[in-house]
């Protein structure tokens, strides 16, 4: 509703996969002209891609808002994920912008980024040092873009106590295929 990069990406992402679900849709849902609906979806995705690409800043990061100079690491990874999937679906994605974004993510992954993670263990709150979710998500996106960083993935694979459950899943989905390829 507000047009920030994260909300736009959240609106656009399911549209990429919508055509795959049409065969399972009810007749009521398809009562309108199916081709007109698909045409609107395609146009929304193409417009959204252009808007998101316009938000890539000088360092390759994506800001929350148009013309924002400060990039958000999480938003950049999320937008990159969407653009990689859009490219795989055949949508035109500016390769220079995507390369800049992926370069930004690679650079950010080169830092040892930890954060304090708080959680309730059933009796008290605990605080543990964990790898930032942005880092693991970036590694996941880079692997999807066929730019895996196996050395950093292996570093964190060897530190499971420093990963949240979600981070372990993201990392596992990309580390195993790398070993199958090599």
Secondary structure, 3 states (H helix, E strand, C coil): CCCCHHHHHHHHHHHHHHHHHHHHCCCCHHHCCHHHHHHHHHHHHHHHHHHHHCCECCCCCECCCCCCCCCCHHHHHHHHHHHHHHHHCCCCCCHHHHHHHHHHHHHHHCCCCEEEEEEECCCCEEEEEEECHHHHHHHHHHHHCCCCCHHHHHHHHCCHHHCCHHHHHHHHHHHHHHHHHC
